[in-house]
């Protein structure tokens, strides 16, 4: 149950137990000190009483001391003198008794007498004895005839009270000492009790300390250790082992929050790692592309000079042959002219090839883009591919789901489509089917090329767009087709993706190009850090503010939510099937 408490409740419980143990120790200590102070105060008061009791005993003893008698005095004069002397002694004894009584009252007032009953009774007896002695002394003074030889102190009326006073004076110190011993015994009892309380408190404090150490090890120390270990794991780059705590307190909430942060960091780290890998591959491609460009520029430059000479010489030769063969009726004349023109034609064809090589080698130039109906572009490519030898025995299905008019470079995009179609045809055996779909996703036109060919393993998918990488089963190809296609789509601000379920499961290539020219992917200062991080893994994504709103129409041939224009059914191509979204197929 305590594991479900909040951390502050656990700390308060521990603090309360510590305070309780300290309080118990204080109670035992204070109890012993109080008893000690009480014993010292009682002893001090009783010692003063002992002094007074000793003075009282001496004063009472003086009452029985002989009185010196003068033989020359008359009998009545002697009696009066003795009475006066005894009266003085009695008053002195009463004064000492009064002092003792006042001290006893002070002791009672300060509650320093453990058993005042006996002493109170003794005081009453003292008072009665003094009164009796005083009365006897008064009666002795009224006698008219006194025996000459009998001392006054031997008078029976005085002897009995005096004897009582002596007896009480002897008992009083014993009673005072008895009270002192009683108080000492009480203090000894309190001491033992305090000692017991202190030992119990020490034992409880020891048990409590060990218990708190054990509990706080599970409540605080172990969770903090787990948190520290988790932080060190994250610092070492391990994002796969979460922190597991079961306290259901603030530390568990901290651990859960840290785990959520680690999940976000792992996602960001993975996204950044994938971006770094992608950028690294792009950098390698760019470096290889530069090498290919330099090679192409060098080849084009070296070939241009001899081609120019061949073209110039062929034109000069044609003019000279025209004059020479003007009056000739030889049957070889037409053949000669035909070969000369063929030389010129092929020379200019080679010139166009070198021109394209030079254009390929140039970087940083802007390509010309114009509105292009993509369905017609694809059908134009398919018209060419139906004459290819590898098209025989295979089928191409085209599904235009929307009429898309995009701002692209038609010739470059046609090269991409042609390359993907030819690669798909090369990967399929007889009876294979290539399915091409055209649609719209958001602000981009999407073309998918799905074949039933040999498929690709994962290592091929990772390097499919690398330059000079080829796994063509026909043994042909340079490995530049998909690389150049990827570069073209990237220049358009689009995406070219390759997917395959594995060998023998066919392949799918997805081409996405912006319907409108893409805005360069620059940081947007109005976006938050989270939004910029979210967009960091989506290169070439246009700023949402740069996309103009378009009217959305939903027709049987369009996708809902796509910016389209009314669909026009494309021209049928012999040997190629087209199918609209409603599933109706057509073949020419």
Residue pairs with C-beta under 8 A, 6 or more apart in sequence:
2 10
2 13
2 215
2 219
3 218
3 219
3 246
3 247
3 248
4 248
5 13
5 249
6 249
6 250
7 219
7 220
7 247
7 249
7 250
7 251
8 250
10 215
10 216
10 219
10 220
10 249
14 212
14 215
14 216
17 208
17 212
18 208
18 212
21 201
21 204
21 205
21 208
22 205
24 197
24 200
24 201
24 204
24 205
25 198
25 201
25 202
25 205
27 197
27 201
28 194
28 195
28 196
28 197
28 198
28 200
28 201
29 194
29 198
31 190
31 193
31 194
31 197
32 190
32 191
32 194
32 195
32 198
34 190
35 186
35 187
35 190
35 191
35 194
36 187
36 191
38 112
38 183
38 187
39 183
39 184
39 186
39 187
41 110
41 112
42 107
42 112
42 113
42 114
42 179
42 180
42 183
43 180
43 183
43 184
44 112
45 103
45 106
45 107
45 110
45 112
45 113
46 107
46 112
46 113
46 176
46 177
46 179
46 180
46 183
48 103
49 100
49 103
49 104
49 107
49 176
50 173
50 176
50 177
52 96
52 99
52 100
52 103
53 100
53 169
53 172
53 173
53 176
54 173
55 96
55 99
55 100
56 93
56 96
56 97
56 100
56 169
56 172
57 169
57 170
57 172
57 173
59 89
59 92
59 93
59 95
59 96
59 97
60 93
60 162
60 165
60 166
60 169
61 166
61 169
62 89
62 92
62 93
63 86
63 89
63 90
63 93
63 133
63 153
63 162
63 165
64 153
64 162
64 166
65 89
65 153
66 151
66 153
67 81
67 82
67 85
67 86
67 151
67 152
67 153
69 78
69 82
69 151
70 78
70 81
73 81
75 145
75 146
75 148
76 144
76 146
78 146
78 148
79 140
79 141
79 143
79 146
79 152
80 141
82 151
82 152
82 153
83 137
83 140
83 141
83 152
86 137
86 152
86 153
86 158
87 137
90 130
90 133
90 134
90 137
93 130
93 165
94 130
97 126
97 130
100 172
101 123
104 113
104 116
104 119
104 123
107 113
107 116
108 116
113 119
113 179
114 179
114 182
114 183
114 186
115 179
115 182
118 175
118 178
119 172
119 175
119 176
119 179
122 168
122 171
122 172
122 175
125 164
125 168
126 165
126 168
129 161
129 164
129 165
129 168
130 161
130 165
132 160
132 161
132 164
133 158
133 161
133 162
133 165
135 157
136 155
136 157
136 158
136 160
136 161
137 158
139 157
140 152
140 155
140 157
140 158
146 152
152 158
153 159
153 162
218 247
219 247
219 249
220 251
223 245
223 247
223 251
223 252
223 255
224 251
226 243
226 244
226 245
226 255
227 243
227 251
227 254
227 255
227 258
229 243
230 241
230 242
230 243
230 255
230 258
230 262
231 258
233 241
234 262
234 265
239 262
239 263
239 265
239 266
239 269
240 266
242 259
242 262
243 255
243 258
243 259
244 255
245 251
245 252
245 255
245 256
246 252
268 533
271 533
271 536
271 537
272 536
274 537
275 536
275 537
281 465
281 466
284 466
285 465
285 466
285 467
285 483
285 486
285 487
288 466
288 467
288 468
288 483
289 363
289 467
289 483
289 487
290 363
292 360
292 361
292 467
292 480
293 360
293 361
293 362
293 363
294 361
296 357
296 358
296 360
296 361
297 357
297 358
297 361
299 354
299 357
300 354
300 355
300 357
300 358
300 361
301 358
303 350
303 354
304 351
304 354
307 347
307 350
307 351
307 354
308 351
310 343
310 347
311 344
311 347
311 348
311 351
314 340
314 343
314 344
314 347
315 344
317 340
318 337
318 340
318 341
318 344
321 336
321 337
321 340
325 333
325 336
325 337
360 484
367 409
367 412
367 491
368 409
369 407
369 408
369 409
369 492
369 517
370 407
370 408
370 409
370 410
371 405
371 406
371 407
372 405
372 406
372 407
372 408
372 410
372 413
373 403
373 404
373 405
374 404
374 405
374 406
374 408
374 413
374 438
374 445
374 447
375 400
375 403
375 404
375 438
375 570
376 570
376 571
377 410
377 413
377 414
377 417
378 398
378 400
378 417
378 436
378 438
378 447
379 398
379 570
379 571
379 573
379 576
379 578
380 414
381 414
381 417
381 418
381 421
382 396
382 398
382 421
382 573
382 576
383 573
383 576
384 418
385 391
385 396
385 418
385 421
385 422
385 425
386 573
386 574
386 575
386 576
388 422
388 425
390 422
390 425
390 426
391 425
391 575
392 430
393 430
393 431
394 425
394 428
394 430
394 431
394 432
394 433
394 434
395 431
395 432
395 433
395 434
395 577
396 421
396 433
396 434
396 435
396 436
396 576
396 577
397 433
397 434
397 435
397 436
397 577
397 578
397 579
397 585
398 436
398 437
398 438
398 570
398 576
398 577
398 578
398 579
399 435
399 436
399 437
399 438
399 578
399 579
399 580
399 581
400 437
400 438
400 557
400 567
400 570
400 578
400 580
401 437
401 438
401 439
401 440
401 557
401 558
401 559
401 580
401 581
402 438
402 439
402 440
402 557
402 558
402 559
402 562
402 564
402 567
403 557
403 558
403 564
403 565
403 566
403 567
403 568
404 438
404 439
404 440
404 445
404 515
404 564
405 515
405 565
406 445
406 513
406 514
406 515
406 516
407 514
407 515
407 516
407 517
408 492
408 513
409 488
409 492
412 488
412 491
412 492
413 488
413 492
413 513
415 484
415 485
415 488
416 485
416 488
416 489
416 496
416 511
417 447
417 511
419 481
419 482
419 484
419 485
420 449
420 485
420 509
420 511
421 434
421 436
421 449
422 481
423 472
423 481
423 482
424 434
424 449
424 451
424 453
424 507
424 509
425 432
425 434
425 451
426 453
426 472
426 473
426 474
426 476
427 451
427 453
427 454
427 455
427 473
427 507
428 434
428 451
428 452
428 453
428 454
429 453
432 451
432 452
432 453
433 451
433 452
434 449
434 450
434 451
434 452
435 448
435 449
435 450
435 451
436 447
436 448
436 449
436 450
437 446
437 447
437 448
437 450
438 445
438 446
438 447
439 445
439 446
439 559
439 562
440 446
440 515
440 558
440 559
440 562
440 563
440 564
441 512
441 562
442 562
443 514
443 515
443 516
443 542
443 547
443 563
444 494
444 512
444 513
444 514
444 515
445 512
445 513
445 514
445 515
446 510
446 511
446 512
447 510
447 511
447 512
448 508
448 509
448 510
448 511
449 508
449 509
449 510
449 511
450 506
450 507
450 508
451 506
451 507
451 508
452 506
453 506
453 507
454 473
454 503
454 504
455 500
455 501
455 502
455 503
455 504
455 505
455 506
455 507
456 464
456 471
456 498
456 500
456 502
456 503
456 507
457 500
457 502
457 503
458 502
460 471
460 500
461 498
461 499
461 500
463 469
464 482
464 498
465 482
465 483
465 486
465 496
465 498
466 479
466 483
467 479
467 480
467 483
468 478
468 479
468 480
468 483
469 479
469 483
470 477
470 478
470 479
482 496
482 498
485 496
486 496
489 495
489 496
489 511
489 512
489 513
490 496
490 540
492 513
492 514
492 518
493 513
493 514
493 517
493 518
493 540
493 542
494 511
494 512
494 513
494 514
494 518
494 540
495 510
495 511
495 512
495 540
496 509
496 510
496 511
496 512
497 509
497 510
497 512
498 507
498 508
498 509
499 507
499 508
499 509
499 510
500 506
500 507
500 508
514 542
515 563
516 547
516 548
518 540
518 542
519 542
519 543
519 546
521 535
521 539
521 540
521 541
521 542
523 532
524 531
524 532
524 543
527 535
535 541
550 563
551 563
552 560
552 561
552 562
552 563
552 564
553 564
553 566
554 560
555 564
555 566
555 567
556 580
556 581
556 582
557 567
557 580
557 581
557 582
558 564
558 567
558 581
559 581
567 580
569 578
569 580
570 578
572 578
572 586
572 587
572 588
573 588
574 588
575 588
576 587
576 588
577 585
577 586
577 587
578 585
578 586
579 585
579 586
